[in-house]
C-alpha cells in the first residue's frame, strides 16, 4: 500500500514541529533501512535521534568516541570508521549526505560538518592525533570528493630520521562548492562562497568569493558568489 504524496508531505511537516514524533519516526526509519553498527570499547556515544539514516555503517574500535547527527539530516550509503579513542564526528541539522565515508585514526580527531550541507559523495579523513577537519554550513560537494588532513604513513628525513609529512588541519568555509573528483589536502583553508572546479587538487589556501581550478588549484576569477538555483540566461533577440 502506498500513501499519496500529499499525506506523506503532511506527515513530514508535522514531525518537523514535533520533537517527540520526529525522534519516533527517525528510530523507525533507522531500524527499517539496513543500518549496521559495530562498537567495541567504552563510553562511546551515538546521538542520532531526529536524523534519518539509511544503509549507514558505523564501526568503532576504541573508547570515548562521539557521533552526533543533527535533526532532519538524511544520511545514506555512508561508512563511519573510528579507530582509536577520543574522536568526534558532528554532522549538523538538515544535511543531506547521499554517499561517502568518514575515517578516523590515532586519537582525539574531529570532523565537523555544518548545517544544511550536502554531499553527493564525499570521503573525509582525520588521520593525525588531535587533527581537525571543519566544513562550514550550506556547502555543496559533488561526487568522488576526497578531503584528507594526513597521509596515513610516514616519510622520514634520511639524515635526521625525523618525520617530514606531518598532518595539518583543514578548514572549509560556509557555502563552498566542490566539483566532482576534487581532492583537498592537509593544511588547506578554503574561504566562504568559493567554487573549486572539477578534478582540481587543492594544496594551498583559496580565498573567499572566487572560482579556483587546476592541478594544483589556482584562482581563475575573483569577486564571485554562487547559488544552488540555475538562473537561465534571458533570451536574446536573433540578429537579422
N, C-alpha and C positions, 0 to 999 in steps of 0.2 A: 504494500500500500504506500502510495506517495502522497505527500501533502502539497497543496497549492503553494506557489512561491509567495503569495501574499501572506499566508498563515505563517510560513517559516520566517519571513521578514518581520512580522509582528512579534513572534517569539524572540527573535534576536534583539529587537528594540527594547522589549520588556526586560530581558535579562541584563542589558546594559545599565538599567536603572535599579536593578535589584541585586545586591551583592550576594545574598544567600542563594538566589536562583542561579546566578552566574557560577558560583562555586559548584553547585549541584550539577549543572549541565556540563561544566568542564570536566568534572570527575567521571561522569557517564561517558563523555567523548573520549577521555583518556583510555578507559578500560575497553571500549569498543573498537579501538583503532590500532591494534597491534603494536603498542609501545612496549619497550623492554628495558628493564633496569637491572644491573648487577652491581651491588655495593658491598665492598669489603673494607671494613675499618670502623672507626668510632667517631661519634659526634658529627657525622655528615648530615647536612640539612638540604632538603629539596623544598622549595617554596614555589609551587606551580598552580596554586588554586586560582581559578579565573582565567587561565590560559588554555588554549585548545591545541593538544599535541596529537600528531598522527605519524606513526612509523618512526618514532624517535627512540634512539638507543642511548642509554646513559650507563656508562661504565666508570666506576670509581674504585680505585685501589689506594687507600690512604685515610688519614684522619683529618677532621676539622675542615672539610671542604663544604662549599656553599654554592647552591644553584638557585637563582631566582628568575622566574619568567613572569612578566607583568600581565595584568588583566587585559583580556581581549586580544592578546597576541596569538597568532596562529603559526605554529612551528611544525613542519612536516619533513620527513626524509632527512633528518639531521642526526648526526652522531656526536655525542659529547663524551670525550675521553679524558679522565683526570687520573694521572699517575703521580703520586706524591701527596703531600699534606698542605693544608692552609690555602688551597686555591679558591678563587671566587669567580663565578660567571653571573653577570647581571644583564638580563635582556629586558628592555623597558616595556611600556604598555603599547598596545595596538601596533605591534610589529608584525610583519609577515615574512617568515623565513621559509622559502619553498624547498630548499635543499642545502646541504653543506655539512660542515663539521666544526667543532671546537676542540682543540687539542692542548692539553696542559701537561708539562713535565716539571721535574725538580720540585720546587716548593714555593708557596706564597705568591703565585701568579694571579693576575687579574685581567679579565676581559669584560669590558663594559660596552653594551650596545644601547644607544639612546632610543627614546620613544619614537614610534611611527617610522622606524627604519625598515627597509625591505631588501631581502636578498633573493635573487633567482637561484644562485648557488655560490656561496662564499665559504672558504675554508680559512679559519682564523687560528693561529697558533701562538701560544705564550710558552716559551721554552727555557727561560733563564730564571734563576732564583729572584723573587720579588719583581718579576717583569710585568709590564702593563701594556695592554692594547686598549685604547679608548676610541670608540666610534660614536659620533655625535647623533643628534636627532634628525629625523626625516632624511636620512641618507638613502640612496638607491644604488644597489650593487647588482650588476648583471651576472651572467653565469661564468663559471670557471675563474672566479676571483680568488687569489691567494694572498694572505696577509701573514707575515712571519716576522717575529722580533728576535729571532736567533737562528742558528744553523744546525742545531741538534748534535753536532760533532765539533771536535776541537782542531784548530790549526795552530801549530806551535812554531815559535822562532827557533831556528836551528841552534843559534849560539846561546841564547838566554834560557831556552826551554820554557819561555813564558807563552801563554795563550794569547793570540793576537786577533781573534774573531769574537770578542765578547758581544753579547746581545745588547740591544738598546730599545727603549720604549717607542711605541708608535701612537701618534695622535691624529685622528681624522675628525675634522670639524663638522659642524651641523650642515645639513643639506649639501652633501658631497655626492657626486655621481661617478661611479667607477664603471667603465665599459667592460665588455666581455674580455676574458683572458688577461686581465690586469694583474700584475704582481706588485705588491707593496712590501719593501724590505725594511729591515731594522733601522731605527733612528730617524724615521721619516715623520714629518708633520705636514698634513695637507690642510690648507686653510678652508674656511667655510665657503659654500656656494661655488666651489670649483668643480670642473669636469676633467676626468682622466680618460683619454681616448683608448680605443680598443687595442689590445695586445701591448700596452705600454708597460715598461718596467720602471717603477718609481724608486729611485735610490737616494734622492735628496729632497729637501723641503720644497713644497709647492705653495705659493701664496694664495690668499683668498681671491675670489671673483676672477678666475681665469680659466682658460682651457689649456691643458697640457697633454702632450703625447710624445711617443717615441721610445727608443732604446738607447740611452736612458731617457725618461720623460723630461721634456723641456717645455717652457711656457710658449704657446703658439699665439695666444691672444689674451689681452687683459681687459679689465673693466667690463666683465660679463656676469650674467646670472642665468639660471635655468629654471624651468618649470616642468612638472610631470605632464602637463597638458600639451597636446600637439596643436600649435597655433598655425592654422593654414594661411598661406600667402593669399592675399586678395587677388582676384582675377584681374589680369592686366588686359587692356584693350589690344586687340590684334592690329598691328600697323598695316596700312594698305600699301 
